[in-house]
């Protein structure tokens, strides 16, 4: 069971090659690290096959801002958002979008994190990934995830937000 929350960029498991390349190129430039973007994109896209794996369940929560922040050009974003629409048809994927209009939020936006089988959490920071395994700390992320999930819209409402984001791209 994977539980993923993101507030700024598309989760790696959902990234298209174009989006991943644009994002990783920006990260490489910012960090001033060697350019291994092509290899990193291939590895990320290969890992995305997990979505097709039997026996794995995914609940992914995205802040609406993730749909609106432009990583890459308009064509890259349109392809990414179109792919996001198609992923919602997978039987093992539940996608929620937390709309800008969510009222009286009991949970603020936080750093991206992934919960694995309710036992381990990976937290994405600017300079590192932190792994949390202490049960008392894992519970904090599970509680945050449940509160954020309660703010999200799903199904047709999520599709409408994604479609609105596609339509807002300037062509």
Order of alpha helices (4+ residues) and beta strands (2+ residues): beta-alpha-alpha-beta-alpha-alpha-beta-beta-beta-beta-alpha-beta-alpha
